């Protein structure tokens, strides 16, 4: 059912009989590689709306932790997204510790060296929200047991991190509360993408209108409230941090 109000399209997605968050979220089977994509990626496809609003049901500490199910307001440009996305955070290996402490340009270069690129903000949102436009890929309210999102925040030593070398590595190791890629089995989207929320924040290419070319998405191990549209656009391209990583994307190509 679609109605028009103040130029916005209200989209009511009928999921009658479905609770806001199924008890014990279990992802479907991994669809596996697509022949148009590199074998270590998964195909993500869907329509993306540039602007979106939802109605908050439960707020805590000025952050929303639960939304009205099946109701989304969309506005602005809509485009079709079709992209091959790495299944894991860099280095894109199951059981590996995600890489951190690289800035936007260094992360992009790492992807380019492997014939890929950084994912865009819109691609990340499409992979996370899915066809039902959910605020979290697992439903309409926070479930901190699904992904690595509920660790305590630890104060960091900025001087140690800026020092580089062994001193910075020691501080990163002290602060580290990430999991190996795929360590949270339920933290997997319908397309087979792991750790899109939590674990480490991910560099993406910003959408039009943002002040910096790169932004961070997905939150990290101490931000359980961050959802699919929780973009952090506060950092310049040279920013590198102990909980900031990335993953790569590529355009689908017919493969023989």
C-alpha beads as a LAMMPS data file, in Angstrom:
LAMMPS data file: protein, C-alpha beads

256 atoms
255 bonds

1 atom types
1 bond types

-500.0 500.0 xlo xhi
-500.0 500.0 ylo yhi
-500.0 500.0 zlo zhi

Masses

1 110.0

Atoms # bond

1 1 1 0.000 0.000 0.000
2 1 1 1.482 3.361 -1.020
3 1 1 0.123 6.793 -0.111
4 1 1 1.599 10.257 -0.663
5 1 1 2.159 12.715 2.188
6 1 1 4.150 15.957 1.911
7 1 1 5.976 14.612 -1.118
8 1 1 7.187 11.491 0.742
9 1 1 6.383 7.942 -0.269
10 1 1 5.148 5.918 2.706
11 1 1 6.001 2.292 2.056
12 1 1 4.248 -0.248 4.207
13 1 1 5.863 -3.621 3.771
14 1 1 3.371 -6.323 4.763
15 1 1 4.944 -8.967 6.980
16 1 1 1.776 -9.997 8.761
17 1 1 2.365 -12.464 11.545
18 1 1 6.096 -11.745 11.672
19 1 1 7.382 -10.360 15.002
20 1 1 9.728 -7.353 14.903
21 1 1 12.674 -9.588 15.759
22 1 1 12.404 -13.365 15.366
23 1 1 13.535 -15.133 18.511
24 1 1 17.080 -16.344 17.967
25 1 1 17.743 -14.807 14.563
26 1 1 19.111 -17.441 12.208
27 1 1 20.339 -16.319 8.758
28 1 1 19.435 -18.302 5.695
29 1 1 21.994 -20.404 3.860
30 1 1 24.915 -18.657 2.197
31 1 1 23.911 -18.289 -1.483
32 1 1 27.535 -18.803 -2.499
33 1 1 29.553 -17.056 -5.222
34 1 1 27.864 -15.628 -8.284
35 1 1 29.442 -16.348 -11.696
36 1 1 29.570 -12.606 -12.422
37 1 1 31.593 -11.920 -9.268
38 1 1 35.023 -12.855 -7.878
39 1 1 34.723 -16.104 -5.882
40 1 1 35.547 -14.408 -2.563
41 1 1 32.599 -11.998 -2.915
42 1 1 28.827 -12.237 -2.871
43 1 1 26.379 -10.519 -5.221
44 1 1 24.299 -7.764 -3.632
45 1 1 21.347 -6.374 -5.586
46 1 1 18.448 -4.097 -4.744
47 1 1 16.839 -0.695 -5.113
48 1 1 18.360 2.031 -2.955
49 1 1 16.609 5.188 -1.735
50 1 1 18.904 8.070 -0.921
51 1 1 16.872 9.354 2.030
52 1 1 14.959 7.272 4.551
53 1 1 13.138 7.804 7.814
54 1 1 11.688 5.394 10.355
55 1 1 9.589 5.816 13.500
56 1 1 11.474 5.089 16.715
57 1 1 9.776 2.836 19.266
58 1 1 12.387 2.799 22.019
59 1 1 15.036 5.380 22.702
60 1 1 17.903 5.131 25.177
61 1 1 20.626 7.710 25.733
62 1 1 19.328 9.714 22.751
63 1 1 19.734 6.740 20.415
64 1 1 17.018 4.573 18.898
65 1 1 17.142 0.879 19.749
66 1 1 13.843 -0.246 18.199
67 1 1 11.704 0.935 15.280
68 1 1 8.081 0.530 14.208
69 1 1 8.163 -2.626 12.078
70 1 1 7.380 -2.628 8.392
71 1 1 7.014 1.143 8.005
72 1 1 9.569 3.230 6.137
73 1 1 9.509 6.724 4.636
74 1 1 11.643 7.196 1.526
75 1 1 12.571 10.349 -0.316
76 1 1 15.063 11.528 -2.894
77 1 1 16.901 9.719 -5.644
78 1 1 16.342 5.992 -6.086
79 1 1 18.759 3.831 -8.018
80 1 1 19.341 0.153 -8.616
81 1 1 22.423 -1.282 -6.919
82 1 1 24.179 -4.380 -8.206
83 1 1 27.638 -5.057 -6.775
84 1 1 30.039 -7.824 -5.787
85 1 1 30.926 -7.328 -2.113
86 1 1 33.681 -9.041 -0.123
87 1 1 32.223 -11.636 2.182
88 1 1 34.463 -10.535 5.064
89 1 1 36.216 -7.422 6.269
90 1 1 39.750 -7.039 4.891
91 1 1 41.788 -9.185 4.457
92 1 1 38.572 -10.995 3.436
93 1 1 39.526 -14.352 4.923
94 1 1 37.397 -16.480 7.226
95 1 1 39.101 -16.811 10.608
96 1 1 41.443 -13.855 10.022
97 1 1 41.716 -10.816 12.265
98 1 1 40.373 -7.751 10.431
99 1 1 42.958 -5.186 9.401
100 1 1 42.855 -1.749 11.054
101 1 1 44.886 1.469 11.334
102 1 1 44.736 2.385 7.646
103 1 1 43.186 5.587 6.377
104 1 1 40.674 6.050 3.558
105 1 1 43.233 6.281 0.765
106 1 1 45.363 3.408 2.069
107 1 1 42.271 1.210 2.334
108 1 1 41.235 2.097 -1.212
109 1 1 44.727 1.344 -2.516
110 1 1 44.643 -2.064 -0.812
111 1 1 41.435 -2.859 -2.691
112 1 1 42.769 -1.502 -5.985
113 1 1 45.840 -3.721 -5.723
114 1 1 43.436 -6.667 -5.764
115 1 1 41.383 -5.485 -8.712
116 1 1 38.597 -4.092 -6.543
117 1 1 37.588 -0.807 -4.886
118 1 1 36.072 0.429 -1.667
119 1 1 32.324 -0.101 -1.394
120 1 1 30.087 2.956 -1.580
121 1 1 27.798 4.169 1.161
122 1 1 24.777 3.233 -0.962
123 1 1 26.094 -0.283 -1.603
124 1 1 26.639 -0.834 2.114
125 1 1 23.089 0.307 2.905
126 1 1 21.571 -1.894 0.201
127 1 1 23.458 -4.960 1.458
128 1 1 22.397 -4.275 5.026
129 1 1 18.745 -3.233 4.645
130 1 1 17.666 -5.847 2.138
131 1 1 14.319 -5.835 0.298
132 1 1 12.334 -5.117 3.498
133 1 1 14.331 -1.943 4.228
134 1 1 15.081 -3.050 7.783
135 1 1 17.222 -0.823 10.032
136 1 1 19.349 -3.845 10.968
137 1 1 19.835 -6.741 8.579
138 1 1 18.348 -9.050 11.235
139 1 1 15.190 -7.035 11.963
140 1 1 13.671 -3.907 13.475
141 1 1 15.319 -3.718 16.890
142 1 1 18.803 -4.080 18.324
143 1 1 19.887 -7.611 19.194
144 1 1 23.397 -7.337 20.605
145 1 1 23.840 -11.115 20.510
146 1 1 23.861 -11.333 16.703
147 1 1 27.084 -9.445 15.957
148 1 1 30.168 -8.338 17.858
149 1 1 28.721 -5.021 19.064
150 1 1 28.353 -5.165 22.849
151 1 1 31.874 -4.940 24.234
152 1 1 32.770 -2.186 26.744
153 1 1 34.389 0.974 25.429
154 1 1 38.001 1.390 26.559
155 1 1 39.828 4.700 26.846
156 1 1 42.633 4.944 24.289
157 1 1 46.065 6.543 24.345
158 1 1 46.094 8.840 21.330
159 1 1 49.788 9.604 21.669
160 1 1 50.631 5.890 21.512
161 1 1 48.437 5.357 18.450
162 1 1 50.004 8.355 16.691
163 1 1 53.529 7.179 17.493
164 1 1 53.369 4.350 14.981
165 1 1 55.555 1.260 15.013
166 1 1 55.687 -1.083 17.984
167 1 1 54.208 1.478 20.364
168 1 1 51.064 1.852 18.261
169 1 1 50.777 -1.903 17.728
170 1 1 50.989 -2.501 21.472
171 1 1 48.183 0.002 22.077
172 1 1 46.006 -1.535 19.336
173 1 1 46.512 -4.978 20.880
174 1 1 45.565 -3.630 24.314
175 1 1 42.358 -2.110 22.965
176 1 1 41.433 -4.953 20.621
177 1 1 38.066 -6.605 21.249
178 1 1 37.318 -7.599 17.684
179 1 1 36.546 -11.118 16.574
180 1 1 38.000 -13.069 13.695
181 1 1 36.048 -12.767 10.479
182 1 1 33.028 -15.050 10.551
183 1 1 33.441 -15.654 14.280
184 1 1 29.839 -14.594 14.865
185 1 1 28.052 -17.099 12.655
186 1 1 24.678 -15.357 12.902
187 1 1 26.186 -12.008 11.872
188 1 1 25.540 -12.749 8.215
189 1 1 23.183 -11.065 5.771
190 1 1 20.794 -12.785 3.388
191 1 1 23.483 -12.370 0.707
192 1 1 26.163 -14.110 2.773
193 1 1 28.046 -10.980 3.931
194 1 1 29.600 -11.298 7.410
195 1 1 30.140 -8.633 10.079
196 1 1 28.435 -5.800 8.227
197 1 1 27.416 -4.479 11.627
198 1 1 29.893 -4.362 14.491
199 1 1 33.394 -5.810 14.769
200 1 1 35.294 -2.980 13.021
201 1 1 33.962 0.175 11.383
202 1 1 34.398 0.168 7.623
203 1 1 35.607 2.838 5.248
204 1 1 33.197 3.497 2.356
205 1 1 33.056 6.053 -0.440
206 1 1 30.706 8.812 0.712
207 1 1 27.434 9.672 -1.021
208 1 1 27.100 13.051 -2.743
209 1 1 26.920 16.039 -0.459
210 1 1 29.181 14.866 2.351
211 1 1 32.177 17.020 3.248
212 1 1 34.771 14.227 2.984
213 1 1 35.238 11.602 0.242
214 1 1 35.151 8.737 2.758
215 1 1 32.903 7.822 5.675
216 1 1 32.687 5.018 8.238
217 1 1 29.783 2.574 8.476
218 1 1 28.587 -0.375 10.535
219 1 1 29.838 0.713 13.947
220 1 1 32.322 -1.401 15.873
221 1 1 32.457 -3.785 18.825
222 1 1 31.280 -1.139 21.347
223 1 1 28.365 0.396 19.391
224 1 1 25.356 -1.948 19.580
225 1 1 22.872 0.735 18.458
226 1 1 24.442 1.421 15.043
227 1 1 22.304 0.207 12.151
228 1 1 22.442 0.074 8.392
229 1 1 22.303 3.872 8.013
230 1 1 24.537 4.773 10.930
231 1 1 27.072 6.688 8.841
232 1 1 29.966 8.385 10.629
233 1 1 31.139 11.197 8.346
234 1 1 33.177 13.133 10.913
235 1 1 36.669 12.088 9.830
236 1 1 39.072 13.365 7.198
237 1 1 40.578 10.904 4.668
238 1 1 43.830 10.678 6.652
239 1 1 42.093 9.310 9.731
240 1 1 43.283 5.864 10.914
241 1 1 42.198 4.228 14.152
242 1 1 42.388 1.044 16.177
243 1 1 38.812 -0.011 15.315
244 1 1 38.592 1.187 11.697
245 1 1 38.865 -1.308 8.859
246 1 1 37.243 -1.770 5.446
247 1 1 36.021 -4.269 2.877
248 1 1 36.203 -4.205 -0.904
249 1 1 33.651 -4.276 -3.695
250 1 1 33.772 -4.870 -7.455
251 1 1 31.420 -4.376 -10.357
252 1 1 29.798 -7.566 -11.697
253 1 1 31.332 -8.797 -14.929
254 1 1 30.247 -11.667 -17.157
255 1 1 32.793 -14.425 -16.568
256 1 1 33.583 -17.327 -18.869

Bonds

1 1 1 2
2 1 2 3
3 1 3 4
4 1 4 5
5 1 5 6
6 1 6 7
7 1 7 8
8 1 8 9
9 1 9 10
10 1 10 11
11 1 11 12
12 1 12 13
13 1 13 14
14 1 14 15
15 1 15 16
16 1 16 17
17 1 17 18
18 1 18 19
19 1 19 20
20 1 20 21
21 1 21 22
22 1 22 23
23 1 23 24
24 1 24 25
25 1 25 26
26 1 26 27
27 1 27 28
28 1 28 29
29 1 29 30
30 1 30 31
31 1 31 32
32 1 32 33
33 1 33 34
34 1 34 35
35 1 35 36
36 1 36 37
37 1 37 38
38 1 38 39
39 1 39 40
40 1 40 41
41 1 41 42
42 1 42 43
43 1 43 44
44 1 44 45
45 1 45 46
46 1 46 47
47 1 47 48
48 1 48 49
49 1 49 50
50 1 50 51
51 1 51 52
52 1 52 53
53 1 53 54
54 1 54 55
55 1 55 56
56 1 56 57
57 1 57 58
58 1 58 59
59 1 59 60
60 1 60 61
61 1 61 62
62 1 62 63
63 1 63 64
64 1 64 65
65 1 65 66
66 1 66 67
67 1 67 68
68 1 68 69
69 1 69 70
70 1 70 71
71 1 71 72
72 1 72 73
73 1 73 74
74 1 74 75
75 1 75 76
76 1 76 77
77 1 77 78
78 1 78 79
79 1 79 80
80 1 80 81
81 1 81 82
82 1 82 83
83 1 83 84
84 1 84 85
85 1 85 86
86 1 86 87
87 1 87 88
88 1 88 89
89 1 89 90
90 1 90 91
91 1 91 92
92 1 92 93
93 1 93 94
94 1 94 95
95 1 95 96
96 1 96 97
97 1 97 98
98 1 98 99
99 1 99 100
100 1 100 101
101 1 101 102
102 1 102 103
103 1 103 104
104 1 104 105
105 1 105 106
106 1 106 107
107 1 107 108
108 1 108 109
109 1 109 110
110 1 110 111
111 1 111 112
112 1 112 113
113 1 113 114
114 1 114 115
115 1 115 116
116 1 116 117
117 1 117 118
118 1 118 119
119 1 119 120
120 1 120 121
121 1 121 122
122 1 122 123
123 1 123 124
124 1 124 125
125 1 125 126
126 1 126 127
127 1 127 128
128 1 128 129
129 1 129 130
130 1 130 131
131 1 131 132
132 1 132 133
133 1 133 134
134 1 134 135
135 1 135 136
136 1 136 137
137 1 137 138
138 1 138 139
139 1 139 140
140 1 140 141
141 1 141 142
142 1 142 143
143 1 143 144
144 1 144 145
145 1 145 146
146 1 146 147
147 1 147 148
148 1 148 149
149 1 149 150
150 1 150 151
151 1 151 152
152 1 152 153
153 1 153 154
154 1 154 155
155 1 155 156
156 1 156 157
157 1 157 158
158 1 158 159
159 1 159 160
160 1 160 161
161 1 161 162
162 1 162 163
163 1 163 164
164 1 164 165
165 1 165 166
166 1 166 167
167 1 167 168
168 1 168 169
169 1 169 170
170 1 170 171
171 1 171 172
172 1 172 173
173 1 173 174
174 1 174 175
175 1 175 176
176 1 176 177
177 1 177 178
178 1 178 179
179 1 179 180
180 1 180 181
181 1 181 182
182 1 182 183
183 1 183 184
184 1 184 185
185 1 185 186
186 1 186 187
187 1 187 188
188 1 188 189
189 1 189 190
190 1 190 191
191 1 191 192
192 1 192 193
193 1 193 194
194 1 194 195
195 1 195 196
196 1 196 197
197 1 197 198
198 1 198 199
199 1 199 200
200 1 200 201
201 1 201 202
202 1 202 203
203 1 203 204
204 1 204 205
205 1 205 206
206 1 206 207
207 1 207 208
208 1 208 209
209 1 209 210
210 1 210 211
211 1 211 212
212 1 212 213
213 1 213 214
214 1 214 215
215 1 215 216
216 1 216 217
217 1 217 218
218 1 218 219
219 1 219 220
220 1 220 221
221 1 221 222
222 1 222 223
223 1 223 224
224 1 224 225
225 1 225 226
226 1 226 227
227 1 227 228
228 1 228 229
229 1 229 230
230 1 230 231
231 1 231 232
232 1 232 233
233 1 233 234
234 1 234 235
235 1 235 236
236 1 236 237
237 1 237 238
238 1 238 239
239 1 239 240
240 1 240 241
241 1 241 242
242 1 242 243
243 1 243 244
244 1 244 245
245 1 245 246
246 1 246 247
247 1 247 248
248 1 248 249
249 1 249 250
250 1 250 251
251 1 251 252
252 1 252 253
253 1 253 254
254 1 254 255
255 1 255 256
